Amino acid sequence: MSRVFSGIQPTGEPHIGNYFGAMRNYVRLGEQFGKNSMYCVVDLHAITNPNAFDPATLAEKTYEMALANFAIGLDPSQVIFFVQSHVPEHHELNWIFTSITPVGELERMTQYKDKAGQFESIPSGLLMYPALMAADILLYKADTVPVGEDQDQHLELTREIARKFNHHFGQTFPEPKSVHDPNALRIPGVDGNGKMGKSKGPTSTIGILEPLDAIWQKLRVAPTDPARVRRTDPGNPDVCLIFDYHKLFSDLDTIQLVDRECRTAGIGCVDCKKKLMEGVTAHLTPIQQRAEELRTDPDYVKDALRQGAQEARAIARPVIEEVREKVGFLKL
């Protein structure tokens, strides 16, 4: 049976881009694949970019990312959910993959090129990020990886690393395929500056656990169709990020009403945002209530992560033993 693997970074607060782009898909695939679906908070990846994480809060954010996934409905008793650094086999396979991966292949990664420009002295971990990602996936011989389209290049390198290892040491790893949620949208940042992302800071994101009044303050001043200078100007919902958000949070009747009334200036931008906030409130309130329940029982989250790490290691150990033998390491 297929094995699903995906990881999510604990840098920043989980936002609606994470939720609609990946986390909701985790729940769906967990229901389909059960314990053959594995999800990981990739704290080792988080430290490859020193500008993007704070050592003082890394553990807290790792915990919060796990809590957020459980709050949206991911059942840790149904899937394997764990923290990357709790399974040391990731380190070992990463080093082996690093040793067989050409520097040129790593340097051509688009995300590396984009992030490297932020540094006067580039951290080597930033370059090696895709080798660690390949180790995360192939350690469990996963063949199905739900990711965003921006990770396709990394998945192709993972397949290349699998082929290279198999060629040199014998057939060991599958060549995993990426799976995109067909309903996932490229969600714009609430500030209107490109795709929503944790690396852009809280002014760009709408956190799924963020207080609703704080979300409203962001939506209230969010840009809309620039052609609507006055309330009486007709607008074009197709170029308005608020309408993109309606597609995520509002029911079909509301979406159709907003589309029609915006084009005819029958509704103003503030009223449009208020209607959106109704959908946001209805959607996020149950998630936030569940998160608060989980916070009253922190041992539930920690026990689930401890169990997940044990289950992950039970799969990882025999794979590492196989790799060690094929690479030629001395066995005592």
KOLDOFI-822962 format. One record per residue (C-alpha): residue number from 1; residue in three letters; x, y, z. Coordinates in Angstrom, 1 decimal. Example, Ala and Ser with C-alpha at 12.3 -4.5 7.8 and 13.67 -1.06 7.14 Angstrom:
BEGIN
{n: 1, res: ALA, x: 12.3, y: -4.5, z: 7.8}
{n: 2, res: SER, x: 13.7, y: -1.1, z: 7.1}
This chain:
BEGIN
{n: 1, res: MET, x: 0.0, y: 0.0, z: 0.0}
{n: 2, res: SER, x: 1.1, y: 3.6, z: -0.7}
{n: 3, res: ARG, x: 2.8, y: 5.5, z: 2.1}
{n: 4, res: VAL, x: 2.1, y: 9.3, z: 2.4}
{n: 5, res: PHE, x: 4.6, y: 11.6, z: 4.0}
{n: 6, res: SER, x: 4.6, y: 15.4, z: 4.4}
{n: 7, res: GLY, x: 6.3, y: 17.9, z: 6.6}
{n: 8, res: ILE, x: 5.4, y: 21.4, z: 7.8}
{n: 9, res: GLN, x: 7.8, y: 24.0, z: 9.3}
{n: 10, res: PRO, x: 7.2, y: 25.4, z: 12.8}
{n: 11, res: THR, x: 8.5, y: 28.9, z: 11.8}
{n: 12, res: GLY, x: 5.7, y: 31.4, z: 12.2}
{n: 13, res: GLU, x: 2.0, y: 30.9, z: 13.1}
{n: 14, res: PRO, x: 0.0, y: 28.4, z: 11.1}
{n: 15, res: HIS, x: -2.1, y: 30.4, z: 8.7}
{n: 16, res: ILE, x: -4.9, y: 29.9, z: 6.2}
{n: 17, res: GLY, x: -2.5, y: 29.2, z: 3.4}
{n: 18, res: ASN, x: -1.1, y: 26.3, z: 5.4}
{n: 19, res: TYR, x: -4.6, y: 25.2, z: 6.3}
{n: 20, res: PHE, x: -6.2, y: 25.2, z: 2.8}
{n: 21, res: GLY, x: -3.0, y: 24.3, z: 1.0}
{n: 22, res: ALA, x: -1.8, y: 21.3, z: 3.1}
{n: 23, res: MET, x: -3.2, y: 20.7, z: 6.6}
{n: 24, res: ARG, x: -6.8, y: 20.0, z: 5.4}
{n: 25, res: ASN, x: -5.3, y: 17.6, z: 2.9}
{n: 26, res: TYR, x: -3.5, y: 15.8, z: 5.8}
{n: 27, res: VAL, x: -6.9, y: 15.1, z: 7.4}
{n: 28, res: ARG, x: -8.3, y: 13.7, z: 4.1}
{n: 29, res: LEU, x: -5.3, y: 11.5, z: 3.4}
{n: 30, res: GLY, x: -5.2, y: 10.3, z: 7.0}
{n: 31, res: GLU, x: -8.8, y: 9.1, z: 6.7}
{n: 32, res: GLN, x: -7.8, y: 7.3, z: 3.5}
{n: 33, res: PHE, x: -4.4, y: 5.8, z: 4.4}
{n: 34, res: GLY, x: -4.5, y: 5.6, z: 8.2}
{n: 35, res: LYS, x: -1.1, y: 4.7, z: 9.7}
{n: 36, res: ASN, x: 0.4, y: 4.7, z: 6.3}
{n: 37, res: SER, x: 0.1, y: 8.5, z: 6.4}
{n: 38, res: MET, x: 2.9, y: 10.2, z: 8.2}
{n: 39, res: TYR, x: 3.2, y: 13.9, z: 9.0}
{n: 40, res: CYS, x: 6.1, y: 15.7, z: 10.6}
{n: 41, res: VAL, x: 6.9, y: 19.1, z: 12.2}
{n: 42, res: VAL, x: 10.2, y: 19.7, z: 10.4}
{n: 43, res: ASP, x: 12.1, y: 21.6, z: 13.1}
{n: 44, res: LEU, x: 15.5, y: 20.6, z: 11.6}
{n: 45, res: HIS, x: 14.5, y: 22.4, z: 8.4}
{n: 46, res: ALA, x: 13.5, y: 25.4, z: 10.4}
{n: 47, res: ILE, x: 17.1, y: 26.0, z: 11.6}
{n: 48, res: THR, x: 18.6, y: 25.9, z: 8.1}
{n: 49, res: ASN, x: 17.5, y: 29.6, z: 7.7}
{n: 50, res: PRO, x: 18.8, y: 31.5, z: 10.8}
{n: 51, res: ASN, x: 16.8, y: 34.6, z: 9.7}
{n: 52, res: ALA, x: 13.5, y: 32.7, z: 9.9}
{n: 53, res: PHE, x: 13.5, y: 31.2, z: 13.4}
{n: 54, res: ASP, x: 14.0, y: 32.2, z: 17.0}
{n: 55, res: PRO, x: 15.8, y: 29.6, z: 19.2}
{n: 56, res: ALA, x: 14.0, y: 30.9, z: 22.2}
{n: 57, res: THR, x: 10.6, y: 30.1, z: 20.7}
{n: 58, res: LEU, x: 11.3, y: 27.1, z: 18.5}
{n: 59, res: ALA, x: 10.1, y: 24.5, z: 20.9}
{n: 60, res: GLU, x: 6.9, y: 26.5, z: 21.6}
{n: 61, res: LYS, x: 6.2, y: 26.9, z: 17.9}
{n: 62, res: THR, x: 6.8, y: 23.2, z: 17.3}
{n: 63, res: TYR, x: 4.3, y: 22.4, z: 20.0}
{n: 64, res: GLU, x: 1.8, y: 24.9, z: 18.6}
{n: 65, res: MET, x: 2.1, y: 23.6, z: 15.1}
{n: 66, res: ALA, x: 1.2, y: 20.1, z: 16.3}
{n: 67, res: LEU, x: -1.6, y: 21.5, z: 18.4}
{n: 68, res: ALA, x: -3.0, y: 23.3, z: 15.3}
{n: 69, res: ASN, x: -3.0, y: 20.2, z: 13.2}
{n: 70, res: PHE, x: -4.9, y: 18.3, z: 15.9}
{n: 71, res: ALA, x: -7.3, y: 21.2, z: 16.3}
{n: 72, res: ILE, x: -8.3, y: 21.1, z: 12.6}
{n: 73, res: GLY, x: -9.2, y: 17.4, z: 13.0}
{n: 74, res: LEU, x: -6.1, y: 15.4, z: 12.4}
{n: 75, res: ASP, x: -6.3, y: 12.4, z: 14.7}
{n: 76, res: PRO, x: -2.9, y: 11.3, z: 16.1}
{n: 77, res: SER, x: -4.3, y: 7.9, z: 16.9}
{n: 78, res: GLN, x: -5.2, y: 7.4, z: 13.2}
{n: 79, res: VAL, x: -2.0, y: 8.7, z: 11.6}
{n: 80, res: ILE, x: 1.7, y: 8.9, z: 12.5}
{n: 81, res: PHE, x: 2.4, y: 12.5, z: 13.6}
{n: 82, res: PHE, x: 5.8, y: 13.4, z: 15.0}
{n: 83, res: VAL, x: 8.6, y: 15.9, z: 15.3}
{n: 84, res: GLN, x: 11.5, y: 15.5, z: 12.9}
{n: 85, res: SER, x: 14.3, y: 16.0, z: 15.5}
{n: 86, res: HIS, x: 12.8, y: 13.2, z: 17.7}
{n: 87, res: VAL, x: 13.7, y: 10.6, z: 15.0}
{n: 88, res: PRO, x: 17.6, y: 10.7, z: 14.7}
{n: 89, res: GLU, x: 17.6, y: 8.4, z: 11.7}
{n: 90, res: HIS, x: 16.7, y: 11.6, z: 9.7}
{n: 91, res: HIS, x: 20.2, y: 12.9, z: 10.4}
{n: 92, res: GLU, x: 22.0, y: 9.8, z: 9.3}
{n: 93, res: LEU, x: 20.2, y: 9.3, z: 6.0}
{n: 94, res: ASN, x: 20.5, y: 13.1, z: 5.3}
{n: 95, res: TRP, x: 24.4, y: 12.8, z: 5.6}
{n: 96, res: ILE, x: 24.4, y: 9.8, z: 3.3}
{n: 97, res: PHE, x: 22.3, y: 11.7, z: 0.7}
{n: 98, res: THR, x: 24.4, y: 14.8, z: 1.1}
{n: 99, res: SER, x: 27.5, y: 12.7, z: 0.3}
{n: 100, res: ILE, x: 26.1, y: 11.5, z: -3.1}
{n: 101, res: THR, x: 24.3, y: 14.7, z: -4.2}
{n: 102, res: PRO, x: 26.3, y: 17.1, z: -6.5}
{n: 103, res: VAL, x: 26.6, y: 20.7, z: -5.3}
{n: 104, res: GLY, x: 25.5, y: 21.9, z: -8.7}
{n: 105, res: GLU, x: 22.1, y: 20.1, z: -8.3}
{n: 106, res: LEU, x: 21.6, y: 21.8, z: -4.9}
{n: 107, res: GLU, x: 22.7, y: 25.2, z: -6.2}
{n: 108, res: ARG, x: 20.1, y: 25.2, z: -9.0}
{n: 109, res: MET, x: 17.2, y: 25.0, z: -6.6}
{n: 110, res: THR, x: 15.0, y: 28.0, z: -7.1}
{n: 111, res: GLN, x: 14.2, y: 28.4, z: -3.4}
{n: 112, res: TYR, x: 17.9, y: 28.3, z: -2.5}
{n: 113, res: LYS, x: 18.6, y: 31.0, z: -5.0}
{n: 114, res: ASP, x: 15.8, y: 33.1, z: -3.6}
{n: 115, res: LYS, x: 16.8, y: 32.7, z: 0.0}
{n: 116, res: ALA, x: 20.6, y: 32.9, z: -0.5}
{n: 117, res: GLY, x: 20.3, y: 36.5, z: -1.5}
{n: 118, res: GLN, x: 19.2, y: 37.4, z: 2.1}
{n: 119, res: PHE, x: 22.7, y: 36.5, z: 3.4}
{n: 120, res: GLU, x: 26.1, y: 38.0, z: 3.2}
{n: 121, res: SER, x: 27.5, y: 34.6, z: 4.2}
{n: 122, res: ILE, x: 25.2, y: 31.7, z: 3.1}
{n: 123, res: PRO, x: 24.5, y: 29.0, z: 5.7}
{n: 124, res: SER, x: 25.4, y: 25.5, z: 4.4}
{n: 125, res: GLY, x: 22.2, y: 24.2, z: 5.8}
{n: 126, res: LEU, x: 20.3, y: 26.3, z: 3.3}
{n: 127, res: LEU, x: 22.1, y: 24.6, z: 0.5}
{n: 128, res: MET, x: 21.6, y: 21.1, z: 1.9}
{n: 129, res: TYR, x: 17.9, y: 21.6, z: 2.7}
{n: 130, res: PRO, x: 16.7, y: 19.5, z: -0.3}
{n: 131, res: ALA, x: 18.9, y: 16.6, z: 0.7}
{n: 132, res: LEU, x: 17.3, y: 16.6, z: 4.2}
{n: 133, res: MET, x: 13.9, y: 16.8, z: 2.6}
{n: 134, res: ALA, x: 14.8, y: 13.7, z: 0.5}
{n: 135, res: ALA, x: 15.9, y: 11.9, z: 3.7}
{n: 136, res: ASP, x: 12.6, y: 12.8, z: 5.4}
{n: 137, res: ILE, x: 10.6, y: 11.2, z: 2.6}
{n: 138, res: LEU, x: 12.7, y: 8.2, z: 1.6}
{n: 139, res: LEU, x: 13.5, y: 7.2, z: 5.2}
{n: 140, res: TYR, x: 10.0, y: 5.8, z: 5.3}
{n: 141, res: LYS, x: 10.0, y: 4.7, z: 1.6}
{n: 142, res: ALA, x: 7.1, y: 7.1, z: 1.1}
{n: 143, res: ASP, x: 5.8, y: 7.2, z: -2.5}
{n: 144, res: THR, x: 3.1, y: 9.9, z: -2.1}
{n: 145, res: VAL, x: 4.0, y: 13.4, z: -0.9}
{n: 146, res: PRO, x: 1.2, y: 16.1, z: -0.6}
{n: 147, res: VAL, x: 3.0, y: 19.4, z: -1.1}
{n: 148, res: GLY, x: 2.5, y: 22.8, z: -2.7}
{n: 149, res: GLU, x: 3.6, y: 23.3, z: -6.3}
{n: 150, res: ASP, x: 6.5, y: 25.4, z: -5.1}
{n: 151, res: GLN, x: 8.1, y: 22.1, z: -3.8}
{n: 152, res: ASP, x: 7.9, y: 20.2, z: -7.1}
{n: 153, res: GLN, x: 11.6, y: 21.0, z: -7.9}
{n: 154, res: HIS, x: 12.6, y: 19.6, z: -4.5}
{n: 155, res: LEU, x: 10.5, y: 16.4, z: -5.2}
{n: 156, res: GLU, x: 12.2, y: 16.0, z: -8.5}
{n: 157, res: LEU, x: 15.6, y: 16.1, z: -6.8}
{n: 158, res: THR, x: 14.4, y: 13.6, z: -4.3}
{n: 159, res: ARG, x: 13.6, y: 11.2, z: -7.1}
{n: 160, res: GLU, x: 17.0, y: 11.9, z: -8.6}
{n: 161, res: ILE, x: 18.7, y: 11.1, z: -5.2}
{n: 162, res: ALA, x: 16.6, y: 7.9, z: -5.0}
{n: 163, res: ARG, x: 17.7, y: 6.9, z: -8.5}
{n: 164, res: LYS, x: 21.4, y: 7.7, z: -7.7}
{n: 165, res: PHE, x: 21.3, y: 5.7, z: -4.5}
{n: 166, res: ASN, x: 19.6, y: 2.7, z: -6.2}
{n: 167, res: HIS, x: 22.1, y: 2.8, z: -9.0}
{n: 168, res: HIS, x: 25.1, y: 2.7, z: -6.8}
{n: 169, res: PHE, x: 23.9, y: 0.5, z: -3.9}
{n: 170, res: GLY, x: 21.0, y: -1.5, z: -5.3}
{n: 171, res: GLN, x: 17.3, y: -1.1, z: -5.4}
{n: 172, res: THR, x: 16.2, y: 0.5, z: -2.1}
{n: 173, res: PHE, x: 14.0, y: 3.5, z: -2.5}
{n: 174, res: PRO, x: 10.8, y: 4.3, z: -4.5}
{n: 175, res: GLU, x: 10.6, y: 7.5, z: -6.6}
{n: 176, res: PRO, x: 7.9, y: 9.5, z: -4.8}
{n: 177, res: LYS, x: 5.3, y: 11.6, z: -6.6}
{n: 178, res: SER, x: 4.0, y: 14.9, z: -5.4}
{n: 179, res: VAL, x: 0.2, y: 15.3, z: -4.9}
{n: 180, res: HIS, x: -1.5, y: 18.6, z: -5.1}
{n: 181, res: ASP, x: -4.9, y: 19.4, z: -3.6}
{n: 182, res: PRO, x: -6.9, y: 20.2, z: -6.8}
{n: 183, res: ASN, x: -9.1, y: 22.5, z: -4.8}
{n: 184, res: ALA, x: -6.2, y: 24.4, z: -3.2}
{n: 185, res: LEU, x: -5.8, y: 28.0, z: -4.3}
{n: 186, res: ARG, x: -2.7, y: 30.2, z: -4.5}
{n: 187, res: ILE, x: -3.8, y: 32.2, z: -1.5}
{n: 188, res: PRO, x: -2.6, y: 35.9, z: -1.5}
{n: 189, res: GLY, x: -1.2, y: 37.6, z: 1.5}
{n: 190, res: VAL, x: -3.7, y: 39.9, z: 3.3}
{n: 191, res: ASP, x: -1.4, y: 42.8, z: 2.6}
{n: 192, res: GLY, x: -1.8, y: 42.2, z: -1.1}
{n: 193, res: ASN, x: 1.9, y: 41.5, z: -1.7}
{n: 194, res: GLY, x: 2.1, y: 38.1, z: -3.3}
{n: 195, res: LYS, x: 1.4, y: 34.7, z: -1.9}
{n: 196, res: MET, x: 0.7, y: 34.3, z: 1.8}
{n: 197, res: GLY, x: 3.7, y: 33.0, z: 3.7}
{n: 198, res: LYS, x: 5.1, y: 32.8, z: 7.2}
{n: 199, res: SER, x: 8.4, y: 34.2, z: 6.1}
{n: 200, res: LYS, x: 6.7, y: 37.5, z: 5.1}
{n: 201, res: GLY, x: 5.6, y: 38.1, z: 8.7}
{n: 202, res: PRO, x: 2.3, y: 38.4, z: 10.5}
{n: 203, res: THR, x: 1.1, y: 41.4, z: 8.5}
{n: 204, res: SER, x: 0.8, y: 39.1, z: 5.4}
{n: 205, res: THR, x: -1.0, y: 36.2, z: 7.1}
{n: 206, res: ILE, x: -4.3, y: 35.3, z: 8.7}
{n: 207, res: GLY, x: -3.5, y: 32.8, z: 11.4}
{n: 208, res: ILE, x: -6.0, y: 30.0, z: 11.9}
{n: 209, res: LEU, x: -5.6, y: 30.4, z: 15.7}
{n: 210, res: GLU, x: -5.4, y: 34.2, z: 15.6}
{n: 211, res: PRO, x: -8.0, y: 36.1, z: 17.6}
{n: 212, res: LEU, x: -11.0, y: 37.0, z: 15.4}
{n: 213, res: ASP, x: -10.9, y: 40.7, z: 16.3}
{n: 214, res: ALA, x: -7.2, y: 40.8, z: 15.1}
{n: 215, res: ILE, x: -8.2, y: 39.0, z: 11.9}
{n: 216, res: TRP, x: -10.9, y: 41.6, z: 11.3}
{n: 217, res: GLN, x: -8.5, y: 44.5, z: 11.8}
{n: 218, res: LYS, x: -6.3, y: 43.0, z: 9.0}
{n: 219, res: LEU, x: -9.3, y: 42.5, z: 6.7}
{n: 220, res: ARG, x: -10.7, y: 45.9, z: 7.4}
{n: 221, res: VAL, x: -7.7, y: 47.6, z: 5.9}
{n: 222, res: ALA, x: -6.8, y: 44.9, z: 3.3}
{n: 223, res: PRO, x: -6.6, y: 46.2, z: -0.3}
{n: 224, res: THR, x: -9.4, y: 45.5, z: -2.8}
{n: 225, res: ASP, x: -10.0, y: 46.3, z: -6.4}
{n: 226, res: PRO, x: -7.9, y: 49.5, z: -7.0}
{n: 227, res: ALA, x: -10.5, y: 50.6, z: -9.5}
{n: 228, res: ARG, x: -13.1, y: 51.1, z: -6.8}
{n: 229, res: VAL, x: -12.1, y: 54.5, z: -5.6}
{n: 230, res: ARG, x: -15.6, y: 55.5, z: -4.6}
{n: 231, res: ARG, x: -18.5, y: 53.4, z: -3.1}
{n: 232, res: THR, x: -20.4, y: 53.9, z: -6.3}
{n: 233, res: ASP, x: -17.7, y: 52.6, z: -8.6}
{n: 234, res: PRO, x: -18.3, y: 49.1, z: -10.0}
{n: 235, res: GLY, x: -15.6, y: 46.6, z: -9.2}
{n: 236, res: ASN, x: -14.0, y: 43.4, z: -10.6}
{n: 237, res: PRO, x: -14.0, y: 40.6, z: -8.0}
{n: 238, res: ASP, x: -11.5, y: 38.7, z: -10.1}
{n: 239, res: VAL, x: -8.7, y: 41.1, z: -9.1}
{n: 240, res: CYS, x: -9.7, y: 41.4, z: -5.5}
{n: 241, res: LEU, x: -8.1, y: 39.3, z: -2.8}
{n: 242, res: ILE, x: -11.2, y: 39.6, z: -0.6}
{n: 243, res: PHE, x: -13.1, y: 37.7, z: -3.2}
{n: 244, res: ASP, x: -10.4, y: 35.0, z: -3.2}
{n: 245, res: TYR, x: -11.0, y: 34.7, z: 0.5}
{n: 246, res: HIS, x: -14.7, y: 34.4, z: 0.0}
{n: 247, res: LYS, x: -14.1, y: 31.4, z: -2.2}
{n: 248, res: LEU, x: -12.4, y: 29.8, z: 0.8}
{n: 249, res: PHE, x: -14.8, y: 30.8, z: 3.6}
{n: 250, res: SER, x: -18.2, y: 31.7, z: 2.2}
{n: 251, res: ASP, x: -21.1, y: 29.5, z: 0.9}
{n: 252, res: LEU, x: -22.0, y: 29.5, z: -2.7}
{n: 253, res: ASP, x: -25.0, y: 31.9, z: -2.3}
{n: 254, res: THR, x: -22.7, y: 34.5, z: -0.6}
{n: 255, res: ILE, x: -20.0, y: 34.1, z: -3.3}
{n: 256, res: GLN, x: -22.5, y: 34.6, z: -6.0}
{n: 257, res: LEU, x: -24.1, y: 37.6, z: -4.3}
{n: 258, res: VAL, x: -20.7, y: 39.3, z: -3.7}
{n: 259, res: ASP, x: -19.7, y: 38.6, z: -7.3}
{n: 260, res: ARG, x: -22.9, y: 40.2, z: -8.7}
{n: 261, res: GLU, x: -23.1, y: 43.1, z: -6.2}
{n: 262, res: CYS, x: -19.5, y: 44.1, z: -6.5}
{n: 263, res: ARG, x: -19.7, y: 44.3, z: -10.3}
{n: 264, res: THR, x: -22.8, y: 46.6, z: -10.1}
{n: 265, res: ALA, x: -21.6, y: 48.6, z: -7.1}
{n: 266, res: GLY, x: -24.5, y: 47.2, z: -5.2}
{n: 267, res: ILE, x: -22.3, y: 46.5, z: -2.2}
{n: 268, res: GLY, x: -19.4, y: 48.4, z: -0.8}
{n: 269, res: CYS, x: -16.0, y: 47.0, z: 0.1}
{n: 270, res: VAL, x: -16.6, y: 47.3, z: 3.8}
{n: 271, res: ASP, x: -19.9, y: 45.4, z: 3.6}
{n: 272, res: CYS, x: -18.1, y: 42.8, z: 1.4}
{n: 273, res: LYS, x: -15.5, y: 42.3, z: 4.1}
{n: 274, res: LYS, x: -18.1, y: 42.1, z: 6.8}
{n: 275, res: LYS, x: -19.8, y: 39.2, z: 4.9}
{n: 276, res: LEU, x: -16.4, y: 37.6, z: 4.6}
{n: 277, res: MET, x: -15.8, y: 37.9, z: 8.3}
{n: 278, res: GLU, x: -19.0, y: 36.0, z: 8.9}
{n: 279, res: GLY, x: -17.6, y: 33.0, z: 7.0}
{n: 280, res: VAL, x: -14.2, y: 33.3, z: 8.7}
{n: 281, res: THR, x: -15.9, y: 33.3, z: 12.1}
{n: 282, res: ALA, x: -18.0, y: 30.3, z: 11.3}
{n: 283, res: HIS, x: -15.1, y: 28.4, z: 9.9}
{n: 284, res: LEU, x: -12.4, y: 29.2, z: 12.4}
{n: 285, res: THR, x: -14.3, y: 29.3, z: 15.7}
{n: 286, res: PRO, x: -14.6, y: 25.5, z: 16.1}
{n: 287, res: ILE, x: -10.9, y: 25.1, z: 15.3}
{n: 288, res: GLN, x: -10.0, y: 27.7, z: 17.9}
{n: 289, res: GLN, x: -12.3, y: 26.2, z: 20.5}
{n: 290, res: ARG, x: -10.7, y: 22.8, z: 20.0}
{n: 291, res: ALA, x: -7.2, y: 24.4, z: 20.3}
{n: 292, res: GLU, x: -8.2, y: 25.9, z: 23.6}
{n: 293, res: GLU, x: -9.4, y: 22.5, z: 24.8}
{n: 294, res: LEU, x: -6.0, y: 21.0, z: 23.8}
{n: 295, res: ARG, x: -4.1, y: 23.8, z: 25.7}
{n: 296, res: THR, x: -5.8, y: 22.7, z: 28.9}
{n: 297, res: ASP, x: -4.4, y: 19.2, z: 28.4}
{n: 298, res: PRO, x: -0.8, y: 19.7, z: 27.2}
{n: 299, res: ASP, x: 0.1, y: 16.1, z: 28.0}
{n: 300, res: TYR, x: -2.3, y: 15.0, z: 25.2}
{n: 301, res: VAL, x: -0.2, y: 16.8, z: 22.5}
{n: 302, res: LYS, x: 3.1, y: 15.7, z: 24.1}
{n: 303, res: ASP, x: 2.0, y: 12.1, z: 24.5}
{n: 304, res: ALA, x: 0.8, y: 12.0, z: 20.9}
{n: 305, res: LEU, x: 4.1, y: 13.3, z: 19.7}
{n: 306, res: ARG, x: 6.0, y: 10.8, z: 21.8}
{n: 307, res: GLN, x: 3.9, y: 8.0, z: 20.4}
{n: 308, res: GLY, x: 4.3, y: 9.3, z: 16.9}
{n: 309, res: ALA, x: 8.1, y: 9.4, z: 17.2}
{n: 310, res: GLN, x: 8.1, y: 5.8, z: 18.5}
{n: 311, res: GLU, x: 6.0, y: 4.6, z: 15.5}
{n: 312, res: ALA, x: 8.1, y: 6.6, z: 13.1}
{n: 313, res: ARG, x: 11.3, y: 5.1, z: 14.5}
{n: 314, res: ALA, x: 9.9, y: 1.6, z: 14.2}
{n: 315, res: ILE, x: 9.7, y: 2.2, z: 10.5}
{n: 316, res: ALA, x: 12.9, y: 4.1, z: 10.2}
{n: 317, res: ARG, x: 15.3, y: 1.7, z: 12.0}
{n: 318, res: PRO, x: 15.1, y: -1.2, z: 9.5}
{n: 319, res: VAL, x: 15.4, y: 1.2, z: 6.6}
{n: 320, res: ILE, x: 18.6, y: 2.6, z: 8.1}
{n: 321, res: GLU, x: 19.9, y: -0.9, z: 8.8}
{n: 322, res: GLU, x: 19.3, y: -1.7, z: 5.2}
{n: 323, res: VAL, x: 21.1, y: 1.4, z: 4.0}
{n: 324, res: ARG, x: 24.1, y: 0.9, z: 6.3}
{n: 325, res: GLU, x: 24.5, y: -2.6, z: 5.0}
{n: 326, res: LYS, x: 24.3, y: -1.5, z: 1.3}
{n: 327, res: VAL, x: 26.6, y: 1.4, z: 1.8}
{n: 328, res: GLY, x: 29.2, y: -0.9, z: 3.5}
{n: 329, res: PHE, x: 29.4, y: 0.4, z: 7.0}
{n: 330, res: LEU, x: 30.9, y: -2.1, z: 9.5}
{n: 331, res: LYS, x: 28.3, y: -4.0, z: 11.4}
{n: 332, res: LEU, x: 29.3, y: -5.2, z: 14.9}
